[in-house]
């Protein structure tokens, strides 16, 4: 419960001051990723496995991790 509460929407990013956020491609976009992008934080997506996910990652993210495809 606590892990989900604290980490699911990047509530601690103002305390931890990360260089980037990495999210599952299926959880993007959301309020936390929108806020992170508007604050200038880099957003990465994982794990891209097909062209549809790649297109989504290219639309919303700065970079992505992939498997079984050639981007």
FENCOR-V969795 format. One record per residue. N is the residue number from 1. RES is the residue in three letters. OMEGA is omega in radians with two decimals (none if undefined). Layout:
BEGIN
n=N res=RES omega=OMEGA
n=N res=RES omega=OMEGA
END
This chain:
BEGIN
n=1 res=UNK omega=-3.09
n=2 res=UNK omega=3.11
n=3 res=UNK omega=3.13
n=4 res=UNK omega=-3.13
n=5 res=UNK omega=-3.05
n=6 res=UNK omega=-3.00
n=7 res=UNK omega=-3.02
n=8 res=UNK omega=3.14
n=9 res=UNK omega=3.03
n=10 res=UNK omega=-3.14
n=11 res=UNK omega=-3.08
n=12 res=UNK omega=-3.05
n=13 res=UNK omega=3.11
n=14 res=UNK omega=3.12
n=15 res=UNK omega=-3.05
n=16 res=UNK omega=3.10
n=17 res=UNK omega=-3.10
n=18 res=UNK omega=3.05
n=19 res=UNK omega=3.14
n=20 res=UNK omega=2.98
n=21 res=UNK omega=3.08
n=22 res=UNK omega=-3.10
n=23 res=UNK omega=2.97
n=24 res=UNK omega=-3.09
n=25 res=UNK omega=-3.12
n=26 res=UNK omega=3.13
n=27 res=UNK omega=-3.11
n=28 res=UNK omega=-0.05
n=29 res=UNK omega=3.01
n=30 res=UNK omega=-3.07
n=31 res=UNK omega=-3.12
n=32 res=UNK omega=-3.14
n=33 res=UNK omega=3.07
n=34 res=UNK omega=3.13
n=35 res=UNK omega=3.12
n=36 res=UNK omega=3.12
n=37 res=UNK omega=-3.14
n=38 res=UNK omega=3.07
n=39 res=UNK omega=3.11
n=40 res=UNK omega=3.13
n=41 res=UNK omega=3.10
n=42 res=UNK omega=3.14
n=43 res=UNK omega=3.08
n=44 res=UNK omega=3.11
n=45 res=UNK omega=3.06
n=46 res=UNK omega=-0.60
n=47 res=UNK omega=-3.09
n=48 res=UNK omega=-3.06
n=49 res=UNK omega=3.12
n=50 res=UNK omega=-3.07
n=51 res=UNK omega=3.12
n=52 res=UNK omega=3.09
n=53 res=UNK omega=3.10
n=54 res=UNK omega=3.13
n=55 res=UNK omega=3.10
n=56 res=UNK omega=3.12
n=57 res=UNK omega=3.13
n=58 res=UNK omega=-3.14
n=59 res=UNK omega=-2.99
n=60 res=UNK omega=-2.95
n=61 res=UNK omega=3.09
n=62 res=UNK omega=3.12
n=63 res=UNK omega=-3.11
n=64 res=UNK omega=3.05
n=65 res=UNK omega=-3.05
n=66 res=UNK omega=-3.13
n=67 res=UNK omega=3.07
n=68 res=UNK omega=3.05
n=69 res=UNK omega=3.00
n=70 res=UNK omega=-3.10
n=71 res=UNK omega=none
END
